[in-house]
């Protein structure tokens, strides 16, 4: 007897300590945003103690099944499983207790915990039934505490079942029958939340403000008043909301929650049109409560104001960088996206500035030559122009040498003599700078290593293209996107970038009918006329014929068949280009995954590019998990990686029947059935903003104002 009594006694004390830790952690977490993973966590020490409780109580059930502590042991095991989020195991233990000991003094409590387990398991109807049973039994036994808890649970259950009226009724019963003021205060907050979520803001305000009639809990009163101030803002009564917030700020008991209150006051200012005051308040929160949740939220709000309302992108980037460095909040993902977008924006503007500066110098030095040639100029003219050109930064010009590989990569499809564009890349940039400046001082004729005007125009067009992408798919400003895309076409018009730009301009026009953009047909016609052989032109022709009664065809299938013919004709580069077009234009098509895999196959077997093939296979395995092509790509990646030579790898491919070959006779028809079953992840290669209609923006064609 001593053995199992001591076992139960120790288990009970361990459980009590663990429960206290769990409740304390929940108390401290009030008012803080938590992720799904954090919601399902309990303190590590509490989890360890609950495990010990289960072990000790299991020993009682196994070795002392006839003792008087079996029902107590079952209860402790069930509660321990519940706190560990093992709800199915908890349910079984509570059922076992109720079945074996229906007359136990613990039966009513077990009934309530059983109902809680059903709610956690999503068995809402069963939870309602068991909760109502607990209410009836509690009323017969005059157990006010259990009845109160059962009504609270019914309020939660009916809320999850979207039976709002019944949920409200249950919380009102809590207020009427409970003798616990804290429970009444919680019920008032729950009523306020229901009304708030339902858009009944006046009722929400009334419910929230009655909370302090029942409880003096600091957090409960802070939360209810803060929510009431937000409800005032929602109905346009910002002055009442502001008065309530000011009273909270002046209450010393709210010191712990001052950051949240100041943040909400800043929101109130912003909604009231008091933008300058809102900015000042957000900055106070951002600086005074650095690295806290509300500092991050304030930084995000400041970023939005400077981006959307003031067009001060430098300051917007500053605040988005703070959000980018944060974790855990729901706004972080969007903040990171905007940080990346504006980083790209300023990088493109910087390269545009360099190109303009070089064009400025080039236009002067070509006129002031010592001889009647364009080969040699005086250093004096270069030095003079460098000094007087406000937009010219010598360091930027020299540093542009470092970007040689990047820029060449951007224009790799267009053969260019690098010597005519850039200085020798082997020359250290600092030495080059000192050499040029020293030569200029001595006024010695030098050979300027400047790009050609045509090459600089290409670089400007590329930078403008990237700016258009930023405004089209990330910042989402149709007017600015339209402006920069058109500038790119103006500065350089060729088959490498212009077709995609024309296609996007048509989409901009189609998805923003309220703007005064040219009709989509204008861009489709240009595509058809200027680039008839490209896939964009084929899509454009499909749009131009959309009013006809022609039978709808699978365009992706046609393009894939075209790539097969190109492979058969040994036109491997063109085949890769066609396959990439499929991925861009039809990212949701079953042929997208197959095209990605086929590109890797061509690189490996036809173009002798094993490194590029490995990168491509890795991309397929990552972006198309679960498809036959992801599995095949993973297999090929490993085999290519382990191969000593391209030749050996190619032979293995030809001799291994397990490796899928994307190009073979009738492969399109044979693989259609299997492809339709694949779940393919969409890739954001070509942005298509069908959802972005009705956005704010100026109708005139000019970029956003910069700070």
LUMDO-246427 format. One record per residue (C-alpha): x, y, z; residue in one letter. Coordinates in steps of 0.2 Angstrom, whole numbers, plus 5000, padded with zeros to 4 digits. Layout:
<sites>
XYZa/...
</sites>
This chain:
<sites>
500050005000x/501450125004x/502250094987x/500750134977x/500250274988x/501950364987x/501850334968x/500250424967x/500750564979x/502250604970x/501350594953x/500050714960x/501350844966x/502250824949x/500650864940x/500251004950x/501951084947x/501851054928x/500051124927x/500651284937x/502051304924x/500951284910x/499651414916x/501051534921x/501751524903x/500051554896x/499851704907x/501451784902x/501051754883x/499451854884x/499351994871x/500851924862x/500751864844x/501251684843x/501451564828x/500551394826x/502151304832x/502251414848x/500351384852x/500751194852x/502151214864x/502251194883x/503751234894x/505151094893x/505151054911x/503251044912x/503350914898x/504650814907x/503650814923x/502050764914x/502950614906x/503450564924x/501650574930x/501150464916x/502450334920x/502050334939x/500150324936x/500450184923x/501350084936x/499850094948x/498650034934x/499849894930x/500349834947x/499049894959x/497449884948x/496349844963x/496849994974x/495750144977x/496850254967x/496550184950x/495250324945x/496450454951x/497850384941x/496750374925x/496250564928x/498050614930x/498550514914x/497150594904x/497550774910x/499450744906x/499050684889x/497850834886x/499250964891x/500450874880x/499250894865x/498950704864x/497150724863x/496650554856x/497550474871x/496750584883x/495050554876x/495350364879x/495850384897x/494350494901x/493150364893x/494050224902x/493750324919x/491950354915x/491550174910x/492450094924x/491950214938x/490350304934x/489950344952x/491750404956x/491850584963x/492950624948x/491650574935x/490950744933x/492650824931x/493150684919x/491550724909x/492050904907x/493850854901x/493150724889x/492150864881x/493750974880x/494650824872x/493250814859x/493350994855x/495250984852x/494950834841x/493750934830x/492250824836x/491150974839x/489450884840x/490150764852x/490850904862x/489250994863x/488350834869x/489650794882x/489650974888x/487750984890x/487850824900x/489050904911x/487951054913x/486450944918x/487450844931x/488251004938x/486651084940x/485950924950x/487450924961x/487451114963x/489251124956x/489351304950x/491251294945x/490951144933x/489351224926x/490251384923x/491651294914x/490451194904x/489551344898x/491251424893x/491651274883x/489951274874x/490251454869x/491951394861x/491051244853x/489651344845x/490851484840x/491851354830x/490251284822x/489751464817x/488251464828x/488551644834x/486851664843x/487051504853x/488851554857x/488251724863x/486951644874x/488151524882x/489351664887x/487851764894x/487451614905x/489251614911x/488951794917x/487251754925x/487751594934x/489551604939x/490151664955x/491951694948x/492251874943x/493751824932x/492651704923x/491351844920x/492651964914x/493251834902x/491451804896x/491251994892x/492851994882x/492251844872x/490651924869x/491552084863x/492651974852x/491151894844x/490352064840x/491952134834x/492251994822x/490452004816x/490652194812x/489452244826x/490652374833x/489452464844x/488952304853x/490752254854x/491252424862x/489852404875x/490352224879x/492252264880x/491952414892x/490852314904x/492352204907x/493052314921x/491352294930x/491852114934x/493752104935x/495252204941x/496452104931x/497652224923x/497852134906x/495952094904x/495552284906x/496952334895x/496452214881x/494652264882x/494952444881x/496252434867x/494952334857x/493652454861x/494752594854x/494952494838x/493052474837x/492852664839x/494052684824x/493152564814x/491552664815x/492352824812x/492352894830x/494252914831x/494053054844x/493252934856x/494552804853x/495952934855x/495152984872x/495152804878x/496952774872x/497552934881x/496652884897x/497552714896x/499252794893x/499052904909x/498652744919x/500252684927x/499552504928x/499752494909x/501552534909x/501952354903x/500752374888x/501252554884x/502152504867x/500452424861x/499452574866x/500652704858x/500652594842x/498652594842x/498652784845x/499852804830x/498552694820x/497152814826x/498152964820x/498452884803x/496652844800x/496153014806x/497253094792x/498453154804x/499953084795x/501353184802x/500853144820x/500652954815x/502452954808x/503053034824x/502152914835x/502752764825x/504552824826x/504452844845x/503852664846x/505152604834x/506552684843x/505952674861x/505452494860x/506752424848x/506652244844x/504952214851x/503452164842x/502752334841x/504352414835x/504352294820x/502452334817x/502852524818x/504352504806x/503152404794x/501852544795x/503152674792x/503752584777x/502052584770x/501752764772x/503452814764x/503152694750x/501252714746x/500852894752x/502552994751x/503452894738x/505052914748x/505852744744x/507552774753x/506552794769x/505352654765x/506852534762x/507652584779x/506052534788x/505752374778x/507552324782x/507052314800x/505552204796x/506752094785x/507852064800x/506352004811x/505551844814x/503851774820x/502651904815x/501351884801x/501952044793x/503751984791x/503551894775x/502852044766x/504152154774x/505552044767x/504752044750x/504652234750x/506452244756x/507052134742x/506052234729x/506752404735x/508452334736x/508252284717x/507552454714x/508952554720x/510252434712x/509452464695x/509352644698x/511152644702x/511652554686x/510552674677x/511452824684x/513152744680x/512652714662x/511952894661x/513652964668x/514652864656x/513652924641x/513853104648x/515753084648x/515752994631x/514753124623x/516053254628x/517653164626x/517253114608x/517153294604x/518753354612x/520053244604x/521853294601x/521953214584x/520553204571x/520153034578x/518952964591x/520352854599x/521352984609x/520753124620x/521553244632x/521453194651x/521053374654x/519353364645x/519053204655x/519553284672x/518553434668x/516953334664x/517253224680x/517353384691x/515853474684x/514653324681x/513553324696x/512853154692x/514553074689x/515352974702x/517152914698x/517052774711x/515452714703x/516352714686x/517852614692x/516752494702x/515752464687x/517252364681x/516752234695x/515052214687x/515752164671x/515251984673x/513552024679x/513152144664x/513952024652x/512751884659x/511252004656x/511652024638x/512451854635x/511251814620x/511951964611x/513751944605x/514752094611x/516652124610x/517052154629x/518652254625x/517552384617x/516452404632x/517552384648x/519352414653x/520452264656x/519652164671x/521352114677x/521752294682x/521352324700x/519952454702x/520952564715x/522452564704x/521452614689x/520652754698x/522352824704x/523052804686x/521652904678x/521653044691x/523553054691x/523553054672x/522253194672x/523353304683x/524853284672x/523753324657x/524453174647x/523453104633x/522652934637x/521652804629x/519952814637x/519252644641x/517352694640x/515952584633x/515152624617x/513552724616x/512552574610x/513152464624x/512652594637x/510952604629x/510752414631x/511252424650x/510052564652x/508652464644x/509052314656x/509052424671x/507352504666x/506652324663x/507152274681x/506252434687x/504752384677x/504752214685x/504852284703x/503352404700x/502352264691x/502552114702x/503252174719x/502852354723x/501252344712x/501152524705x/500452504687x/500952684681x/502752664686x/502852494679x/502052554662x/503352704662x/504952594665x/504452464653x/504152584639x/505852674643x/506652504641x/505852484624x/506352654619x/508152634624x/508452464616x/507252354606x/507752174602x/507151994603x/507951954620x/506952064632x/505652164621x/504452024618x/504151994636x/503952174640x/502652194626x/501752044633x/501752124651x/501152294644x/499652204636x/499252124653x/499452294662x/498252364650x/497052224652x/497052214671x/496952404673x/495552454662x/495252614672x/497052674667x/497252764650x/498452634644x/498452584625x/497352444621x/498052264624x/497752234605x/499052364601x/500452264610x/499852094604x/499952164586x/501652224589x/502152054595x/501451974580x/502252094568x/503952114576x/504351944583x/503151824574x/504351674577x/504351684596x/503151604608x/502551774615x/501951814597x/500951644597x/500151684613x/499751864606x/498951784591x/497851674602x/497251834611x/496951924594x/495851774589x/494951744605x/493251804598x/493251674584x/492451504586x/494051404584x/494151244594x/495151274610x/496851184610x/498151144623x/499451274618x/500751204630x/500551034622x/500951114605x/502451204611x/503151044619x/502950954603x/503851094594x/505351074606x/505350894602x/505550934584x/506951054588x/507850924597x/507650804583x/508450934572x/509850954584x/509251134587x/509651114606x/509751294611x/508151334602x/507351184611x/507851254628x/507151424624x/505451344619x/505451244635x/505851394645x/504351484637x/503151344642x/503751364660x/503451554659x/501851564650x/501051404658x/501751384675x/500151284681x/500251164666x/500750984668x/502051014655x/502951144666x/503751004676x/504150904661x/504951054652x/506051094667x/506650914667x/506950914649x/508051064650x/509150974662x/509150824650x/509650924635x/511051014645x/511750844651x/511550744635x/511650864621x/512551024627x/513850934638x/513451054652x/513450934667x/513551074680x/512151174673x/511151004671x/511450974690x/510751154694x/509251114683x/508950944691x/509051024708x/507751154703x/506551024697x/506750914713x/506451064724x/504951144715x/503950994709x/504050884724x/502950724723x/502950724704x/503850584693x/504950714686x/505550774704x/506050594708x/506950574691x/507850734693x/508450684710x/509150524703x/509950614689x/510750744700x/511550604711x/512250514696x/512850664687x/513750724703x/514550554705x/515150544687x/516950574683x/516650634665x/515250694654x/515550554642x/515350424656x/513750504662x/513050514645x/513350324643x/512550284659x/510950384654x/510850294637x/511050124645x/509950144660x/508150104656x/507550174673x/508050354668x/506550444659x/506950514643x/505850664639x/506150664621x/505650504611x/504450454598x/502650494603x/503250534621x/501950684622x/500450574619x/501150434630x/501450544645x/499850644644x/498850534656x/500250534669x/500550714668x/498750764671x/498950684689x/500450784694x/500250924706x/501351064699x/501951214709x/501751384701x/503351474698x/503351664698x/504351684682x/503251794672x/502151894684x/500251894680x/499352014691x/497551964686x/497152004705x/497852174705x/496452274698x/495852434704x/497552484712x/497852664716x/499052754705x/499252914694x/498652914677x/500153014670x/501552914664x/502952954676x/503852854690x/503552884708x/504453034716x/506052994725x/506753064741x/
</sites>
